[in-house]
Amino acid sequence: MRMRPCNGCGGDIRLIKTEAGKWMPIDPSPLPSHAAEGLTVITASGKVVANAKKEWLVLVTEQLFTPHWKNCPAADRFRRRA
């Protein structure tokens, strides 16, 4: 995963390919599993888990990342509208 700047805020992001085959921007630093409970997280292999449960987090062996849109001040510019 290469680092690149976010088109919205200019912060560092990485792109990870999800299991669904789509690219998702993530914050580049891994998230400790003890801090991920209740969050949407992405594993290093691309599995997206919404509202991560403590029971799942104790079993996961991969690095976890947060989607960049969670912390990006310009995230609203990129949301898809129905």
GIGIKA-V320629 format. One record per helix or strand of 3 or more residues. SS is the DSSP state (a for helix, b for strand). FROM is the first residue (numbers start at 0). TO is the last residue. If there is no record, write none. Layout:
SS;FROM;TO / SS;FROM;TO
This chain:
b;2;4 / b;11;16 / b;22;25 / a;32;34 / b;40;42 / a;53;56 / b;63;66 / a;67;69 / a;74;77
